[in-house]
């Protein structure tokens, strides 16, 4: 059994709390949030009305017994919270992205190593069923080599963050870092680091609200677009189209069916594929807890991998800013 302390009870914190309630190996022993008892009703809605609420990490450390900390704070606060947790000898699950800067990411990784504790970052797309199938097909080669891949993530401007921190560029850097990094990270997981990137973007009062990138993967054509400058009523879309030598795999959250494969045989029609009821949020937290229970190192979505993905997106932002192709230097890159 793993006792977990949840730090931050905003949009993602509530989601994580509900997932932990469904995991039999987890006891949520407390929530850290400066809003204190005003969150009690929200906890009751999650079925966790008796969970203690602490105003700060030190109070929780003194009064609660826990082995792991789940950080669901604004991105600019990840470093401070993680370093406090490692100093207390705790394992850390941290929401994505790992940090705003390379320096903060490396400080978190160094602190985890020094404490001999686990650091996992919440890049949930690595655990999303449709993306897992895409990776399986690439790794297995059963449909031939991957020829091209396009990925898209679009939504309205977010309005759900506590204090509207997501729309403050100095705390988030906009859609490029908070939204688009899902696809950039998955490309790193799928194909490793590209040789280079060239990007275009739109910058507004929220930071980089739209970015589109072409990645240098040799002869493969690989692109990804992320944007949150759509009307709120437009909804949300995540999509990919993967062209293999002998098939095309399509996923589109706004289509019906959402998931299909088209064999490259004559006039073969698309074949709908089964869609799992699971999602990547549950998958990533279940993986983290399983690694702690089995006393084995996290292998997927490690701190080093998350830092490499941050480095990639920062290079994309620099390309969008400068209009130049940027060569990728990824000393931390591991698929």
C-alpha positions as a Markdown table, in Angstrom:
| # | Residue | x | y | z |
|---|---|---|---|---|
| 1 | Unk | 0.0 | 0.0 | 0.0 |
| 2 | Unk | 1.3 | 3.4 | -1.0 |
| 3 | Unk | 0.4 | 6.5 | 1.0 |
| 4 | Unk | 0.2 | 9.5 | -1.3 |
| 5 | Unk | 0.1 | 13.2 | -0.6 |
| 6 | Unk | -1.6 | 15.3 | -3.3 |
| 7 | Unk | -0.1 | 18.8 | -3.6 |
| 8 | Unk | -2.5 | 21.1 | -5.5 |
| 9 | Unk | -6.3 | 20.5 | -5.9 |
| 10 | Unk | -7.2 | 22.3 | -9.0 |
| 11 | Unk | -8.4 | 20.8 | -12.3 |
| 12 | Unk | -5.8 | 18.1 | -12.5 |
| 13 | Unk | -5.6 | 17.6 | -8.7 |
| 14 | Unk | -9.2 | 16.6 | -8.6 |
| 15 | Unk | -8.8 | 14.2 | -11.5 |
| 16 | Unk | -5.8 | 12.5 | -9.8 |
| 17 | Unk | -7.7 | 12.3 | -6.5 |
| 18 | Unk | -10.6 | 10.4 | -8.2 |
| 19 | Unk | -8.1 | 8.1 | -9.9 |
| 20 | Unk | -6.4 | 7.3 | -6.6 |
| 21 | Unk | -9.7 | 6.4 | -5.0 |
| 22 | Unk | -10.1 | 3.7 | -7.7 |
| 23 | Unk | -6.6 | 2.2 | -7.1 |
| 24 | Unk | -6.7 | -0.4 | -4.4 |
| 25 | Unk | -2.9 | 0.0 | -3.7 |
| 26 | Unk | -3.3 | 3.7 | -2.8 |
| 27 | Unk | -4.3 | 5.6 | 0.3 |
| 28 | Unk | -4.7 | 9.3 | -0.3 |
| 29 | Unk | -3.5 | 10.6 | 3.1 |
| 30 | Unk | -3.8 | 14.4 | 2.5 |
| 31 | Unk | -4.2 | 17.3 | 0.2 |
| 32 | Unk | -1.9 | 20.4 | 0.3 |
| 33 | Unk | -3.6 | 23.6 | -0.9 |
| 34 | Unk | -3.4 | 27.1 | 0.6 |
| 35 | Unk | -7.2 | 27.4 | 0.1 |
| 36 | Unk | -7.6 | 25.0 | 3.0 |
| 37 | Unk | -11.1 | 24.0 | 4.2 |
| 38 | Unk | -12.8 | 25.8 | 1.4 |
| 39 | Unk | -12.0 | 22.7 | -0.7 |
| 40 | Unk | -13.9 | 20.4 | 1.7 |
| 41 | Unk | -17.0 | 20.2 | -0.5 |
| 42 | Unk | -14.9 | 19.5 | -3.6 |
| 43 | Unk | -13.3 | 16.6 | -1.7 |
| 44 | Unk | -16.8 | 15.3 | -0.7 |
| 45 | Unk | -17.8 | 15.3 | -4.4 |
| 46 | Unk | -14.8 | 13.1 | -5.1 |
| 47 | Unk | -15.8 | 10.7 | -2.4 |
| 48 | Unk | -12.9 | 11.8 | -0.2 |
| 49 | Unk | -14.6 | 14.1 | 2.3 |
| 50 | Unk | -12.5 | 12.8 | 5.3 |
| 51 | Unk | -9.1 | 13.4 | 3.7 |
| 52 | Unk | -7.1 | 16.0 | 5.7 |
| 53 | Unk | -6.3 | 19.3 | 4.0 |
| 54 | Unk | -3.0 | 21.0 | 4.8 |
| 55 | Unk | -2.1 | 24.6 | 4.1 |
| 56 | Unk | 1.5 | 23.8 | 3.2 |
| 57 | Unk | 3.9 | 20.9 | 2.6 |
| 58 | Unk | 5.7 | 21.3 | 5.9 |
| 59 | Unk | 2.5 | 20.9 | 7.9 |
| 60 | Unk | 1.6 | 17.8 | 5.9 |
| 61 | Unk | 5.1 | 16.3 | 6.4 |
| 62 | Unk | 4.8 | 16.8 | 10.2 |
| 63 | Unk | 1.3 | 15.4 | 10.5 |
| 64 | Unk | 0.9 | 12.7 | 7.8 |
| 65 | Unk | 2.7 | 9.5 | 6.9 |
| 66 | Unk | 3.3 | 9.2 | 3.1 |
| 67 | Unk | 5.8 | 7.7 | 0.8 |
| 68 | Unk | 5.0 | 9.6 | -2.4 |
| 69 | Unk | 4.0 | 13.1 | -3.4 |
| 70 | Unk | 1.8 | 13.9 | -6.4 |
| 71 | Unk | 2.4 | 17.5 | -7.6 |
| 72 | Unk | -0.5 | 19.1 | -9.5 |
| 73 | Unk | 0.6 | 22.7 | -9.2 |
| 74 | Unk | 1.2 | 25.5 | -11.8 |
| 75 | Unk | 4.2 | 24.6 | -13.9 |
| 76 | Unk | 6.4 | 27.4 | -12.4 |
| 77 | Unk | 6.0 | 25.9 | -8.9 |
| 78 | Unk | 7.0 | 22.3 | -9.8 |
| 79 | Unk | 10.7 | 22.8 | -9.0 |
| 80 | Unk | 10.2 | 24.1 | -5.4 |
| 81 | Unk | 7.6 | 21.4 | -4.6 |
| 82 | Unk | 9.6 | 18.6 | -6.0 |
| 83 | Unk | 12.8 | 19.6 | -4.2 |
| 84 | Unk | 10.9 | 19.8 | -0.9 |
| 85 | Unk | 9.5 | 16.3 | -1.5 |
| 86 | Unk | 12.9 | 14.8 | -2.4 |
| 87 | Unk | 14.5 | 16.6 | 0.6 |
| 88 | Unk | 11.9 | 14.8 | 2.8 |
| 89 | Unk | 12.8 | 11.4 | 1.2 |
| 90 | Unk | 9.6 | 11.0 | -0.9 |
| 91 | Unk | 9.0 | 9.7 | -4.4 |
| 92 | Unk | 7.4 | 12.2 | -6.8 |
| 93 | Unk | 4.9 | 12.1 | -9.5 |
| 94 | Unk | 4.7 | 15.5 | -11.2 |
| 95 | Unk | 2.2 | 16.8 | -13.7 |
| 96 | Unk | 3.5 | 17.7 | -17.1 |
| 97 | Unk | 5.4 | 19.6 | -18.3 |
| 98 | Unk | 8.2 | 19.0 | -15.9 |
| 99 | Unk | 9.1 | 22.7 | -15.6 |
| 100 | Unk | 9.3 | 26.0 | -17.4 |
| 101 | Unk | 13.1 | 26.0 | -17.9 |
| 102 | Unk | 15.8 | 23.5 | -18.6 |
| 103 | Unk | 17.6 | 24.6 | -15.4 |
| 104 | Unk | 14.5 | 23.8 | -13.2 |
| 105 | Unk | 14.1 | 20.4 | -14.9 |
| 106 | Unk | 17.7 | 19.5 | -14.3 |
| 107 | Unk | 17.5 | 20.6 | -10.7 |
| 108 | Unk | 14.6 | 18.2 | -10.2 |
| 109 | Unk | 16.4 | 15.3 | -11.8 |
| 110 | Unk | 19.5 | 15.9 | -9.7 |
| 111 | Unk | 17.5 | 16.1 | -6.5 |
| 112 | Unk | 15.8 | 12.8 | -7.3 |
| 113 | Unk | 19.1 | 11.1 | -7.9 |
| 114 | Unk | 20.7 | 12.6 | -4.8 |
| 115 | Unk | 17.7 | 11.3 | -2.7 |
| 116 | Unk | 17.6 | 8.0 | -4.5 |
| 117 | Unk | 13.9 | 8.5 | -5.1 |
| 118 | Unk | 11.6 | 8.1 | -8.2 |
| 119 | Unk | 10.6 | 10.9 | -10.4 |
| 120 | Unk | 7.8 | 10.4 | -13.0 |
| 121 | Unk | 6.2 | 13.1 | -15.1 |
| 122 | Unk | 2.6 | 13.0 | -16.2 |
| 123 | Unk | 2.9 | 12.7 | -20.0 |
| 124 | Unk | -0.4 | 10.8 | -20.2 |
| 125 | Unk | -0.4 | 10.3 | -24.0 |
| 126 | Unk | 2.3 | 7.6 | -23.6 |
| 127 | Unk | -0.4 | 5.6 | -21.8 |
| 128 | Unk | -3.4 | 6.5 | -24.1 |
| 129 | Unk | -4.8 | 3.3 | -25.7 |
| 130 | Unk | -4.9 | 4.6 | -29.3 |
| 131 | Unk | -1.4 | 6.0 | -29.0 |
| 132 | Unk | -0.2 | 2.7 | -27.5 |
| 133 | Unk | -1.5 | 0.9 | -30.6 |
| 134 | Unk | 0.4 | 3.4 | -32.8 |
| 135 | Unk | 3.6 | 2.7 | -30.9 |
| 136 | Unk | 3.0 | -1.1 | -31.1 |
| 137 | Unk | 2.7 | -0.9 | -34.9 |
| 138 | Unk | 5.8 | 1.2 | -35.3 |
| 139 | Unk | 7.9 | -1.1 | -33.0 |
| 140 | Unk | 6.6 | -4.3 | -34.4 |
| 141 | Unk | 6.8 | -3.4 | -38.1 |
| 142 | Unk | 3.8 | -5.5 | -38.9 |
| 143 | Unk | 2.4 | -2.8 | -41.2 |
| 144 | Unk | 5.8 | -2.0 | -42.6 |
| 145 | Unk | 7.9 | 1.1 | -41.9 |
| 146 | Unk | 6.3 | 4.4 | -40.8 |
| 147 | Unk | 6.3 | 6.7 | -43.8 |
| 148 | Unk | 4.7 | 9.8 | -42.4 |
| 149 | Unk | 2.9 | 11.0 | -39.2 |
| 150 | Unk | 0.8 | 14.1 | -38.5 |
| 151 | Unk | -0.5 | 14.9 | -35.1 |
| 152 | Unk | -3.0 | 17.6 | -34.0 |
| 153 | Unk | -4.2 | 18.9 | -30.6 |
| 154 | Unk | -6.7 | 21.8 | -30.7 |
| 155 | Unk | -9.1 | 23.3 | -28.2 |
| 156 | Unk | -10.6 | 26.6 | -26.9 |
| 157 | Unk | -8.7 | 28.9 | -24.6 |
| 158 | Unk | -8.5 | 27.2 | -21.2 |
| 159 | Unk | -10.5 | 28.8 | -18.4 |
| 160 | Unk | -10.3 | 26.2 | -15.7 |
| 161 | Unk | -7.0 | 26.9 | -13.9 |
| 162 | Unk | -6.9 | 28.3 | -10.4 |
| 163 | Unk | -6.1 | 32.0 | -10.6 |
| 164 | Unk | -6.1 | 31.7 | -14.4 |
| 165 | Unk | -2.4 | 30.8 | -14.3 |
| 166 | Unk | -2.5 | 28.8 | -17.6 |
| 167 | Unk | -3.2 | 32.1 | -19.4 |
| 168 | Unk | -0.2 | 33.9 | -17.8 |
| 169 | Unk | 2.7 | 33.4 | -20.2 |
| 170 | Unk | 5.4 | 33.8 | -17.6 |
| 171 | Unk | 3.9 | 30.8 | -15.7 |
| 172 | Unk | 3.0 | 28.6 | -18.7 |
| 173 | Unk | 4.4 | 29.8 | -22.0 |
| 174 | Unk | 1.0 | 29.1 | -23.6 |
| 175 | Unk | -0.3 | 26.2 | -25.7 |
| 176 | Unk | 3.1 | 25.4 | -27.1 |
| 177 | Unk | 4.3 | 24.1 | -23.7 |
| 178 | Unk | 1.1 | 23.2 | -21.9 |
| 179 | Unk | -0.8 | 21.5 | -24.7 |
| 180 | Unk | 1.4 | 20.8 | -27.7 |
| 181 | Unk | 4.1 | 19.2 | -25.5 |
| 182 | Unk | 1.8 | 16.1 | -25.4 |
| 183 | Unk | 2.5 | 15.4 | -29.0 |
| 184 | Unk | 6.1 | 16.5 | -28.9 |
| 185 | Unk | 6.7 | 14.1 | -26.0 |
| 186 | Unk | 5.0 | 11.2 | -27.7 |
| 187 | Unk | 7.2 | 11.7 | -30.8 |
| 188 | Unk | 10.2 | 11.4 | -28.6 |
| 189 | Unk | 8.7 | 8.2 | -27.1 |
| 190 | Unk | 7.9 | 6.9 | -30.5 |
| 191 | Unk | 10.9 | 7.9 | -32.7 |
| 192 | Unk | 13.5 | 9.4 | -30.4 |
| 193 | Unk | 14.9 | 12.9 | -30.8 |
| 194 | Unk | 14.6 | 14.6 | -34.3 |
| 195 | Unk | 17.6 | 16.0 | -35.9 |
| 196 | Unk | 16.0 | 19.5 | -36.1 |
| 197 | Unk | 12.7 | 21.4 | -36.0 |
| 198 | Unk | 11.2 | 24.3 | -37.9 |
| 199 | Unk | 8.1 | 25.9 | -36.5 |
| 200 | Unk | 5.6 | 28.6 | -37.0 |
| 201 | Unk | 3.5 | 30.0 | -34.2 |
| 202 | Unk | 1.0 | 32.7 | -33.1 |
| 203 | Unk | 1.8 | 34.6 | -29.9 |
| 204 | Unk | -0.8 | 36.6 | -28.0 |
| 205 | Unk | -1.5 | 37.7 | -24.4 |
| 206 | Unk | -1.4 | 34.1 | -23.2 |
| 207 | Unk | 1.9 | 33.2 | -24.8 |
| 208 | Unk | 2.3 | 30.9 | -27.8 |
| 209 | Unk | -1.4 | 30.1 | -28.4 |
| 210 | Unk | -0.7 | 28.1 | -31.6 |
| 211 | Unk | 2.4 | 26.3 | -32.9 |
| 212 | Unk | 3.0 | 24.0 | -35.9 |
| 213 | Unk | 6.2 | 22.1 | -36.3 |
| 214 | Unk | 7.9 | 20.0 | -38.9 |
| 215 | Unk | 10.4 | 17.5 | -37.3 |
| 216 | Unk | 13.6 | 16.3 | -39.0 |
| 217 | Unk | 13.3 | 12.5 | -39.0 |
| 218 | Unk | 15.3 | 11.7 | -42.2 |
| 219 | Unk | 13.0 | 10.7 | -45.1 |
| 220 | Unk | 9.9 | 10.6 | -42.9 |
| 221 | Unk | 7.4 | 13.5 | -43.0 |
| 222 | Unk | 6.5 | 14.2 | -39.3 |
| 223 | Unk | 4.4 | 17.2 | -38.3 |
| 224 | Unk | 2.5 | 18.3 | -35.2 |
| 225 | Unk | 0.2 | 21.2 | -34.5 |
| 226 | Unk | -1.1 | 22.4 | -31.1 |
| 227 | Unk | -3.5 | 25.4 | -30.5 |
| 228 | Unk | -5.9 | 26.7 | -27.9 |
| 229 | Unk | -7.0 | 29.8 | -29.8 |
| 230 | Unk | -10.3 | 28.2 | -30.9 |
| 231 | Unk | -13.7 | 29.4 | -29.7 |
| 232 | Unk | -14.7 | 27.8 | -26.4 |
| 233 | Unk | -17.8 | 26.3 | -28.1 |
| 234 | Unk | -15.6 | 24.5 | -30.6 |
| 235 | Unk | -14.6 | 21.8 | -28.1 |
| 236 | Unk | -11.5 | 19.6 | -28.1 |
| 237 | Unk | -9.7 | 17.5 | -30.7 |
| 238 | Unk | -6.7 | 15.2 | -30.6 |
| 239 | Unk | -5.9 | 13.4 | -33.8 |
| 240 | Unk | -3.1 | 11.6 | -35.6 |
| 241 | Unk | -2.7 | 10.0 | -39.1 |
| 242 | Unk | 0.1 | 7.5 | -39.4 |
| 243 | Unk | 0.9 | 6.3 | -42.9 |
| 244 | Unk | 2.7 | 2.9 | -43.0 |
| 245 | Unk | 3.9 | 1.0 | -46.0 |
| 246 | Unk | 0.9 | -1.3 | -45.9 |
| 247 | Unk | -1.8 | 0.6 | -44.0 |
| 248 | Unk | -3.0 | 4.0 | -42.6 |
| 249 | Unk | -3.9 | 4.3 | -39.0 |
| 250 | Unk | -6.3 | 7.2 | -38.1 |
| 251 | Unk | -7.4 | 8.5 | -34.7 |
| 252 | Unk | -9.7 | 11.5 | -34.4 |
| 253 | Unk | -11.5 | 12.2 | -31.1 |
| 254 | Unk | -14.1 | 14.2 | -33.0 |
| 255 | Unk | -14.9 | 11.5 | -35.6 |
| 256 | Unk | -17.2 | 8.5 | -35.6 |
| 257 | Unk | -15.6 | 6.0 | -35.5 |
| 258 | Unk | -12.7 | 7.6 | -33.7 |
| 259 | Unk | -10.2 | 4.9 | -34.5 |
| 260 | Unk | -9.7 | 3.1 | -37.8 |
| 261 | Unk | -7.2 | 1.4 | -40.0 |
| 262 | Unk | -7.2 | 1.3 | -43.8 |
| 263 | Unk | -5.2 | -1.6 | -45.3 |
| 264 | Unk | -3.3 | -0.8 | -48.5 |
| 265 | Unk | -4.9 | -3.5 | -50.4 |
| 266 | Unk | -7.0 | -2.7 | -53.5 |
| 267 | Unk | -10.1 | -0.8 | -52.6 |
| 268 | Unk | -10.1 | -1.9 | -49.0 |
| 269 | Unk | -12.4 | 0.3 | -46.8 |
| 270 | Unk | -11.3 | 1.6 | -43.4 |
| 271 | Unk | -11.9 | -0.8 | -40.6 |
| 272 | Unk | -13.1 | 0.6 | -37.2 |
| 273 | Unk | -10.9 | -0.5 | -34.3 |
| 274 | Unk | -12.1 | -1.1 | -30.8 |
| 275 | Unk | -11.8 | 1.9 | -28.4 |
| 276 | Unk | -10.8 | 1.2 | -24.8 |
| 277 | Unk | -12.7 | 2.8 | -22.0 |
| 278 | Unk | -9.3 | 3.4 | -20.2 |
| 279 | Unk | -7.4 | 6.6 | -20.5 |
| 280 | Unk | -3.9 | 7.8 | -20.1 |
| 281 | Unk | -4.5 | 9.6 | -16.8 |
| 282 | Unk | -5.4 | 6.3 | -15.1 |
| 283 | Unk | -2.7 | 4.4 | -16.9 |
| 284 | Unk | 0.1 | 6.7 | -15.8 |
| 285 | Unk | -0.8 | 6.8 | -12.2 |
| 286 | Unk | -1.3 | 3.0 | -12.1 |
| 287 | Unk | 2.1 | 2.6 | -13.6 |
| 288 | Unk | 3.7 | 4.9 | -11.0 |
| 289 | Unk | 2.1 | 3.1 | -8.1 |
| 290 | Unk | 3.0 | -0.3 | -9.6 |
| 291 | Unk | 6.6 | 0.7 | -9.8 |
| 292 | Unk | 6.6 | 1.8 | -6.2 |
| 293 | Unk | 4.8 | -1.4 | -5.1 |
| 294 | Unk | 7.3 | -3.6 | -7.0 |
| 295 | Unk | 10.3 | -1.5 | -6.0 |
| 296 | Unk | 11.4 | -1.1 | -9.6 |
| 297 | Unk | 12.5 | 2.1 | -11.4 |
| 298 | Unk | 10.0 | 4.0 | -13.5 |
| 299 | Unk | 10.9 | 3.4 | -17.1 |
| 300 | Unk | 8.2 | 5.4 | -19.0 |
| 301 | Unk | 7.9 | 9.2 | -18.6 |
| 302 | Unk | 10.9 | 9.6 | -16.4 |
| 303 | Unk | 12.3 | 12.9 | -15.4 |
| 304 | Unk | 15.1 | 12.6 | -18.0 |
| 305 | Unk | 12.6 | 11.9 | -20.7 |
| 306 | Unk | 10.4 | 14.8 | -19.6 |
| 307 | Unk | 13.4 | 17.1 | -19.6 |
| 308 | Unk | 14.3 | 16.0 | -23.2 |
| 309 | Unk | 10.7 | 16.8 | -24.3 |
| 310 | Unk | 10.8 | 20.2 | -22.6 |
| 311 | Unk | 14.1 | 20.8 | -24.5 |
| 312 | Unk | 12.4 | 19.9 | -27.7 |
| 313 | Unk | 9.4 | 22.2 | -27.2 |
| 314 | Unk | 11.7 | 25.1 | -26.2 |
| 315 | Unk | 13.6 | 24.6 | -29.4 |
| 316 | Unk | 10.3 | 24.7 | -31.3 |
| 317 | Unk | 9.4 | 28.0 | -29.6 |
| 318 | Unk | 12.8 | 29.4 | -30.5 |
| 319 | Unk | 12.3 | 28.3 | -34.1 |
| 320 | Unk | 8.8 | 30.0 | -34.2 |
| 321 | Unk | 10.4 | 33.2 | -32.7 |
| 322 | Unk | 13.4 | 33.3 | -35.0 |
| 323 | Unk | 11.9 | 31.8 | -38.2 |
| 324 | Unk | 15.0 | 29.5 | -38.4 |
| 325 | Unk | 15.5 | 25.7 | -38.3 |
| 326 | Unk | 16.9 | 24.7 | -35.0 |
| 327 | Unk | 19.2 | 21.7 | -34.5 |
| 328 | Unk | 18.2 | 19.5 | -31.6 |
| 329 | Unk | 20.8 | 18.7 | -28.9 |
| 330 | Unk | 19.3 | 16.1 | -26.7 |
| 331 | Unk | 21.9 | 14.7 | -24.2 |
| 332 | Unk | 19.0 | 13.5 | -22.0 |
| 333 | Unk | 17.0 | 11.9 | -24.7 |
| 334 | Unk | 15.9 | 8.3 | -24.1 |
| 335 | Unk | 12.8 | 6.8 | -25.8 |
